[in-house]
Amino acid sequence: MEGQDLKYRVTVDENGALRWTYPLDLRRNRAVFSMMMKIIAAIGLAMGLFAMALGDWAGVPGWFMGLVFAGGFTAVGLLIYGIMLLAYRGVMPMHFVMTDELVTQVYTPKEQSTTDALAAVALVAGLATGHAGQALGTSTNLYNSTRNSTCYFSWVRRVVRRRENDLLVLKRAVFRSMIFVPPEDYDLVEDYIVSRADAEVRDEQLGEERRTGRRLRLLIAAGVSLVVNLVTLIININAYNATGALKLAGPYQRGGDYGFQAAFALRAEDWFVPEAPFQHRLSFSWPYAVIGFLAVALAVWLVLTVAAAVGRRGEKR
């Protein structure tokens, strides 16, 4: 704790609060990058699926527009992280203050100015690349990120140890706080928080086991969805060839002289006037394929997740 390293260690101030600074290496410690890209990917995927569901965009296929939306969000996120690396020269100092009731991440005026500038660059870059909506959201998040962030221990429901990243994740009902701690003081800060928060503590091994469990549930859900939808596809094609209608599909929708029925990867259309370019047509639909696959996979994943949670609760008893 001599010399330059002193300011990076946990110290007690005159008011009894614990203070420390953690130099977050943005090139080696990928915790912030992983968290940021997960959020951006989730938003991009949702927007991409929405774009696909709307069908063609002035002659441009809906599936292509979906990829553009999803790719646009990802590209903006990577650009912003690259700018952060340059602005902070690879190392971003993170300052924390902790009392008996709460832990707060604080920012110096200089750091606020740097991130505000990043927010402005993000907005300009997004406008220049044609992704104004994505850029506005990222810019707003960057601006808000440097306003002091406080987490009361009474809010915490779970503490997750990620010692490999010098990180303690404090999970609340919806949000979470990322607390980076110098490795020499990791146990001290962890014990301090756990002793004051009525929360479940998840160790690294258990966390890895649960991550493995989540991956397995996702694979099972994807496999079941694929089998179910392929069987549905075969049944519907045979039914359409025999009767002119899809057997396992959504309700038939008709407006005037036109009607259609949608199922997994299929769209059956009917015109009821002689001058129509076609009277009956069955076509493949990427939007319905993706939506159908995700809907079944999500339902299976939810069932498996609830079953796993019930099983863990039973083991605790």
KOLTOR-827083 format. One record per residue (C-alpha): x, y, z; residue in three letters; residue number from 1. Coordinates in nm, 3 decimals. Layout:
residues N
{r {X,Y,Z},"ALA",NUM}
...
***
This chain:
residues 317
{r {0.000,0.000,0.000},"MET",1}
{r {0.290,0.232,-0.059},"GLU",2}
{r {0.325,0.504,-0.316},"GLY",3}
{r {0.095,0.517,-0.616},"GLN",4}
{r {-0.106,0.206,-0.519},"ASP",5}
{r {-0.242,0.368,-0.202},"LEU",6}
{r {-0.535,0.547,-0.374},"LYS",7}
{r {-0.651,0.218,-0.528},"TYR",8}
{r {-0.693,0.045,-0.191},"ARG",9}
{r {-0.998,0.066,0.034},"VAL",10}
{r {-0.954,0.340,0.297},"THR",11}
{r {-1.178,0.479,0.572},"VAL",12}
{r {-1.250,0.852,0.564},"ASP",13}
{r {-1.318,1.084,0.858},"GLU",14}
{r {-1.692,1.001,0.845},"ASN",15}
{r {-1.636,0.627,0.865},"GLY",16}
{r {-1.722,0.563,0.500},"ALA",17}
{r {-1.514,0.325,0.291},"LEU",18}
{r {-1.367,0.475,-0.025},"ARG",19}
{r {-1.165,0.331,-0.310},"TRP",20}
{r {-1.081,0.375,-0.677},"THR",21}
{r {-1.068,0.084,-0.919},"TYR",22}
{r {-0.871,0.129,-1.245},"PRO",23}
{r {-1.091,-0.066,-1.489},"LEU",24}
{r {-0.882,-0.194,-1.779},"ASP",25}
{r {-1.132,-0.182,-2.066},"LEU",26}
{r {-0.909,-0.401,-2.284},"ARG",27}
{r {-0.864,-0.692,-2.042},"ARG",28}
{r {-1.166,-0.677,-1.814},"ASN",29}
{r {-1.465,-0.741,-2.041},"ARG",30}
{r {-1.736,-0.716,-1.776},"ALA",31}
{r {-1.863,-0.373,-1.889},"VAL",32}
{r {-1.830,-0.466,-2.257},"PHE",33}
{r {-2.025,-0.788,-2.203},"SER",34}
{r {-2.302,-0.610,-2.010},"MET",35}
{r {-2.330,-0.330,-2.265},"MET",36}
{r {-2.340,-0.564,-2.566},"MET",37}
{r {-2.600,-0.791,-2.405},"LYS",38}
{r {-2.834,-0.494,-2.359},"ILE",39}
{r {-2.770,-0.363,-2.710},"ILE",40}
{r {-2.808,-0.710,-2.863},"ALA",41}
{r {-3.140,-0.764,-2.684},"ALA",42}
{r {-3.275,-0.430,-2.809},"ILE",43}
{r {-3.139,-0.492,-3.158},"GLY",44}
{r {-3.293,-0.839,-3.173},"LEU",45}
{r {-3.631,-0.708,-3.062},"ALA",46}
{r {-3.623,-0.427,-3.318},"MET",47}
{r {-3.503,-0.666,-3.587},"GLY",48}
{r {-3.787,-0.910,-3.523},"LEU",49}
{r {-4.036,-0.624,-3.526},"PHE",50}
{r {-3.900,-0.508,-3.862},"ALA",51}
{r {-3.926,-0.861,-4.000},"MET",52}
{r {-4.283,-0.897,-3.877},"ALA",53}
{r {-4.386,-0.586,-4.073},"LEU",54}
{r {-4.300,-0.757,-4.400},"GLY",55}
{r {-4.145,-0.586,-4.702},"ASP",56}
{r {-4.027,-0.225,-4.675},"TRP",57}
{r {-4.093,-0.059,-5.013},"ALA",58}
{r {-3.976,-0.368,-5.192},"GLY",59}
{r {-3.692,-0.448,-4.949},"VAL",60}
{r {-3.746,-0.791,-4.783},"PRO",61}
{r {-3.849,-0.776,-4.419},"GLY",62}
{r {-3.581,-1.026,-4.316},"TRP",63}
{r {-3.313,-0.800,-4.465},"PHE",64}
{r {-3.447,-0.496,-4.279},"MET",65}
{r {-3.446,-0.702,-3.959},"GLY",66}
{r {-3.078,-0.779,-4.009},"LEU",67}
{r {-3.010,-0.409,-4.077},"VAL",68}
{r {-3.177,-0.306,-3.751},"PHE",69}
{r {-3.002,-0.574,-3.544},"ALA",70}
{r {-2.667,-0.507,-3.710},"GLY",71}
{r {-2.708,-0.132,-3.670},"GLY",72}
{r {-2.748,-0.154,-3.294},"PHE",73}
{r {-2.448,-0.387,-3.268},"THR",74}
{r {-2.232,-0.160,-3.484},"ALA",75}
{r {-2.318,0.149,-3.281},"VAL",76}
{r {-2.238,-0.038,-2.957},"GLY",77}
{r {-1.897,-0.148,-3.086},"LEU",78}
{r {-1.825,0.204,-3.208},"LEU",79}
{r {-1.908,0.356,-2.870},"ILE",80}
{r {-1.690,0.106,-2.685},"TYR",81}
{r {-1.403,0.180,-2.922},"GLY",82}
{r {-1.442,0.553,-2.853},"ILE",83}
{r {-1.443,0.482,-2.479},"MET",84}
{r {-1.114,0.295,-2.515},"LEU",85}
{r {-0.958,0.594,-2.687},"LEU",86}
{r {-1.106,0.854,-2.453},"ALA",87}
{r {-0.993,0.677,-2.136},"TYR",88}
{r {-0.671,0.543,-2.295},"ARG",89}
{r {-0.782,0.193,-2.207},"GLY",90}
{r {-0.823,0.247,-1.831},"VAL",91}
{r {-1.134,0.400,-1.676},"MET",92}
{r {-1.107,0.497,-1.306},"PRO",93}
{r {-1.416,0.401,-1.105},"MET",94}
{r {-1.471,0.563,-0.764},"HIS",95}
{r {-1.685,0.405,-0.492},"PHE",96}
{r {-1.807,0.521,-0.152},"VAL",97}
{r {-1.969,0.272,0.088},"MET",98}
{r {-2.149,0.325,0.419},"THR",99}
{r {-2.356,0.095,0.641},"ASP",100}
{r {-2.666,0.162,0.428},"GLU",101}
{r {-2.547,0.195,0.070},"LEU",102}
{r {-2.272,0.190,-0.190},"VAL",103}
{r {-2.238,0.471,-0.444},"THR",104}
{r {-2.034,0.506,-0.758},"GLN",105}
{r {-1.925,0.869,-0.790},"VAL",106}
{r {-1.773,1.061,-1.078},"TYR",107}
{r {-1.537,1.356,-1.091},"THR",108}
{r {-1.630,1.662,-1.299},"PRO",109}
{r {-1.357,1.569,-1.549},"LYS",110}
{r {-1.503,1.218,-1.594},"GLU",111}
{r {-1.851,1.361,-1.638},"GLN",112}
{r {-1.719,1.596,-1.907},"SER",113}
{r {-1.544,1.309,-2.085},"THR",114}
{r {-1.853,1.090,-2.091},"THR",115}
{r {-2.076,1.382,-2.193},"ASP",116}
{r {-1.843,1.433,-2.488},"ALA",117}
{r {-1.870,1.061,-2.567},"LEU",118}
{r {-2.248,1.092,-2.561},"ALA",119}
{r {-2.232,1.376,-2.813},"ALA",120}
{r {-1.994,1.177,-3.037},"VAL",121}
{r {-2.227,0.875,-3.017},"ALA",122}
{r {-2.521,1.084,-3.133},"LEU",123}
{r {-2.328,1.238,-3.422},"VAL",124}
{r {-2.185,0.900,-3.527},"ALA",125}
{r {-2.530,0.743,-3.521},"GLY",126}
{r {-2.679,1.023,-3.731},"LEU",127}
{r {-2.392,0.996,-3.979},"ALA",128}
{r {-2.441,0.620,-4.020},"THR",129}
{r {-2.819,0.642,-4.045},"GLY",130}
{r {-2.893,0.492,-3.703},"HIS",131}
{r {-3.041,0.794,-3.528},"ALA",132}
{r {-3.268,0.599,-3.295},"GLY",133}
{r {-2.996,0.367,-3.174},"GLN",134}
{r {-2.754,0.656,-3.132},"ALA",135}
{r {-3.003,0.864,-2.933},"LEU",136}
{r {-3.062,0.577,-2.689},"GLY",137}
{r {-2.690,0.505,-2.648},"THR",138}
{r {-2.612,0.875,-2.609},"SER",139}
{r {-2.876,0.916,-2.338},"THR",140}
{r {-2.750,0.610,-2.151},"ASN",141}
{r {-2.392,0.737,-2.162},"LEU",142}
{r {-2.499,1.077,-2.031},"TYR",143}
{r {-2.699,0.926,-1.746},"ASN",144}
{r {-2.424,0.677,-1.661},"SER",145}
{r {-2.202,0.946,-1.509},"THR",146}
{r {-2.460,1.072,-1.265},"ARG",147}
{r {-2.391,0.924,-0.924},"ASN",148}
{r {-2.536,0.573,-0.901},"SER",149}
{r {-2.653,0.456,-0.558},"THR",150}
{r {-2.759,0.111,-0.442},"CYS",151}
{r {-2.909,0.067,-0.095},"TYR",152}
{r {-2.830,-0.266,0.067},"PHE",153}
{r {-3.198,-0.309,0.158},"SER",154}
{r {-3.272,-0.331,-0.216},"TRP",155}
{r {-3.025,-0.613,-0.283},"VAL",156}
{r {-3.169,-0.960,-0.337},"ARG",157}
{r {-2.859,-1.141,-0.457},"ARG",158}
{r {-2.484,-1.090,-0.449},"VAL",159}
{r {-2.292,-1.258,-0.730},"VAL",160}
{r {-1.916,-1.305,-0.699},"ARG",161}
{r {-1.715,-1.266,-1.018},"ARG",162}
{r {-1.368,-1.267,-0.874},"ARG",163}
{r {-1.202,-1.319,-1.212},"GLU",164}
{r {-1.320,-0.968,-1.305},"ASN",165}
{r {-1.270,-0.817,-0.955},"ASP",166}
{r {-1.648,-0.768,-0.960},"LEU",167}
{r {-1.940,-0.798,-0.720},"LEU",168}
{r {-2.281,-0.780,-0.887},"VAL",169}
{r {-2.560,-0.655,-0.659},"LEU",170}
{r {-2.889,-0.772,-0.807},"LYS",171}
{r {-3.214,-0.599,-0.726},"ARG",172}
{r {-3.567,-0.677,-0.842},"ALA",173}
{r {-3.502,-0.533,-1.189},"VAL",174}
{r {-3.168,-0.349,-1.197},"PHE",175}
{r {-2.818,-0.445,-1.089},"ARG",176}
{r {-2.510,-0.261,-0.970},"SER",177}
{r {-2.156,-0.351,-1.070},"MET",178}
{r {-1.905,-0.295,-0.790},"ILE",179}
{r {-1.540,-0.331,-0.892},"PHE",180}
{r {-1.297,-0.392,-0.606},"VAL",181}
{r {-0.916,-0.416,-0.592},"PRO",182}
{r {-0.829,-0.786,-0.555},"PRO",183}
{r {-0.645,-0.722,-0.226},"GLU",184}
{r {-0.968,-0.586,-0.070},"ASP",185}
{r {-1.219,-0.811,-0.246},"TYR",186}
{r {-1.301,-1.024,0.060},"ASP",187}
{r {-1.326,-0.717,0.283},"LEU",188}
{r {-1.583,-0.543,0.062},"VAL",189}
{r {-1.774,-0.864,-0.002},"GLU",190}
{r {-1.808,-0.940,0.370},"ASP",191}
{r {-1.907,-0.579,0.439},"TYR",192}
{r {-2.190,-0.591,0.183},"ILE",193}
{r {-2.312,-0.942,0.263},"VAL",194}
{r {-2.329,-0.867,0.636},"SER",195}
{r {-2.556,-0.569,0.567},"ARG",196}
{r {-2.772,-0.700,0.283},"ALA",197}
{r {-3.033,-0.969,0.338},"ASP",198}
{r {-2.940,-1.139,0.013},"ALA",199}
{r {-2.853,-1.475,-0.134},"GLU",200}
{r {-2.483,-1.508,-0.206},"VAL",201}
{r {-2.381,-1.698,-0.517},"ARG",202}
{r {-2.023,-1.816,-0.536},"ASP",203}
{r {-1.823,-1.853,-0.855},"GLU",204}
{r {-1.862,-2.229,-0.882},"GLN",205}
{r {-2.236,-2.217,-0.829},"LEU",206}
{r {-2.263,-1.928,-1.072},"GLY",207}
{r {-2.081,-2.129,-1.338},"GLU",208}
{r {-2.306,-2.429,-1.271},"GLU",209}
{r {-2.613,-2.213,-1.315},"ARG",210}
{r {-2.475,-2.055,-1.631},"ARG",211}
{r {-2.419,-2.406,-1.764},"THR",212}
{r {-2.776,-2.490,-1.666},"GLY",213}
{r {-2.908,-2.185,-1.851},"ARG",214}
{r {-2.714,-2.278,-2.164},"ARG",215}
{r {-2.848,-2.633,-2.147},"LEU",216}
{r {-3.205,-2.506,-2.108},"ARG",217}
{r {-3.158,-2.277,-2.408},"LEU",218}
{r {-3.026,-2.566,-2.620},"LEU",219}
{r {-3.314,-2.793,-2.514},"ILE",220}
{r {-3.570,-2.518,-2.584},"ALA",221}
{r {-3.419,-2.452,-2.927},"ALA",222}
{r {-3.413,-2.823,-3.011},"GLY",223}
{r {-3.772,-2.882,-2.900},"VAL",224}
{r {-3.889,-2.574,-3.091},"SER",225}
{r {-3.712,-2.686,-3.406},"LEU",226}
{r {-3.868,-3.035,-3.391},"VAL",227}
{r {-4.217,-2.903,-3.311},"VAL",228}
{r {-4.209,-2.645,-3.588},"ASN",229}
{r {-4.069,-2.883,-3.849},"LEU",230}
{r {-4.344,-3.135,-3.770},"VAL",231}
{r {-4.598,-2.850,-3.793},"THR",232}
{r {-4.450,-2.744,-4.127},"LEU",233}
{r {-4.486,-3.096,-4.273},"ILE",234}
{r {-4.844,-3.129,-4.148},"ILE",235}
{r {-4.940,-2.789,-4.289},"ASN",236}
{r {-4.788,-2.852,-4.633},"ILE",237}
{r {-4.969,-3.187,-4.661},"ASN",238}
{r {-5.294,-3.031,-4.538},"ALA",239}
{r {-5.269,-2.744,-4.787},"TYR",240}
{r {-5.204,-2.981,-5.077},"ASN",241}
{r {-5.509,-3.184,-4.977},"ALA",242}
{r {-5.757,-2.915,-4.869},"THR",243}
{r {-5.620,-2.575,-4.972},"GLY",244}
{r {-5.596,-2.462,-4.609},"ALA",245}
{r {-5.338,-2.479,-4.332},"LEU",246}
{r {-5.436,-2.719,-4.054},"LYS",247}
{r {-5.211,-2.589,-3.773},"LEU",248}
{r {-5.214,-2.211,-3.817},"ALA",249}
{r {-5.353,-1.886,-3.694},"GLY",250}
{r {-5.713,-1.784,-3.765},"PRO",251}
{r {-5.807,-1.713,-4.126},"TYR",252}
{r {-5.818,-1.338,-4.188},"GLN",253}
{r {-6.024,-1.190,-4.470},"ARG",254}
{r {-6.077,-0.838,-4.588},"GLY",255}
{r {-6.295,-0.793,-4.895},"GLY",256}
{r {-6.171,-1.007,-5.182},"ASP",257}
{r {-5.846,-1.107,-5.010},"TYR",258}
{r {-5.775,-1.347,-4.727},"GLY",259}
{r {-5.471,-1.511,-4.572},"PHE",260}
{r {-5.366,-1.760,-4.308},"GLN",261}
{r {-5.026,-1.768,-4.135},"ALA",262}
{r {-4.832,-2.052,-3.973},"ALA",263}
{r {-4.471,-2.138,-3.898},"PHE",264}
{r {-4.271,-2.035,-4.207},"ALA",265}
{r {-4.585,-2.037,-4.427},"LEU",266}
{r {-4.833,-1.784,-4.559},"ARG",267}
{r {-5.142,-1.904,-4.749},"ALA",268}
{r {-5.312,-1.629,-4.956},"GLU",269}
{r {-5.639,-1.630,-5.147},"ASP",270}
{r {-5.793,-1.390,-5.397},"TRP",271}
{r {-6.163,-1.423,-5.473},"PHE",272}
{r {-6.184,-1.219,-5.796},"VAL",273}
{r {-6.107,-1.350,-6.149},"PRO",274}
{r {-5.868,-1.065,-6.240},"GLU",275}
{r {-5.629,-1.138,-5.951},"ALA",276}
{r {-5.271,-1.239,-6.048},"PRO",277}
{r {-5.325,-1.557,-5.850},"PHE",278}
{r {-5.620,-1.712,-5.671},"GLN",279}
{r {-5.443,-1.933,-5.420},"HIS",280}
{r {-5.079,-1.921,-5.319},"ARG",281}
{r {-4.866,-2.084,-5.050},"LEU",282}
{r {-4.534,-1.908,-4.985},"SER",283}
{r {-4.244,-1.934,-4.745},"PHE",284}
{r {-4.218,-1.652,-4.488},"SER",285}
{r {-3.898,-1.578,-4.294},"TRP",286}
{r {-4.072,-1.352,-4.041},"PRO",287}
{r {-4.323,-1.626,-3.951},"TYR",288}
{r {-4.041,-1.881,-3.936},"ALA",289}
{r {-3.839,-1.673,-3.688},"VAL",290}
{r {-4.139,-1.569,-3.480},"ILE",291}
{r {-4.275,-1.924,-3.465},"GLY",292}
{r {-3.938,-2.066,-3.364},"PHE",293}
{r {-3.881,-1.807,-3.092},"LEU",294}
{r {-4.236,-1.834,-2.955},"ALA",295}
{r {-4.213,-2.210,-2.898},"VAL",296}
{r {-3.854,-2.187,-2.772},"ALA",297}
{r {-3.949,-1.915,-2.524},"LEU",298}
{r {-4.244,-2.117,-2.393},"ALA",299}
{r {-4.027,-2.428,-2.343},"VAL",300}
{r {-3.748,-2.224,-2.184},"TRP",301}
{r {-3.989,-2.065,-1.937},"LEU",302}
{r {-4.124,-2.405,-1.834},"VAL",303}
{r {-3.772,-2.543,-1.786},"LEU",304}
{r {-3.663,-2.233,-1.593},"THR",305}
{r {-3.961,-2.248,-1.358},"VAL",306}
{r {-3.899,-2.620,-1.303},"ALA",307}
{r {-3.531,-2.551,-1.223},"ALA",308}
{r {-3.626,-2.276,-0.978},"ALA",309}
{r {-3.875,-2.504,-0.801},"VAL",310}
{r {-3.610,-2.775,-0.784},"GLY",311}
{r {-3.355,-2.540,-0.626},"ARG",312}
{r {-3.611,-2.423,-0.371},"ARG",313}
{r {-3.688,-2.783,-0.283},"GLY",314}
{r {-3.316,-2.855,-0.230},"GLU",315}
{r {-3.286,-2.562,0.012},"LYS",316}
{r {-3.567,-2.701,0.224},"ARG",317}
***
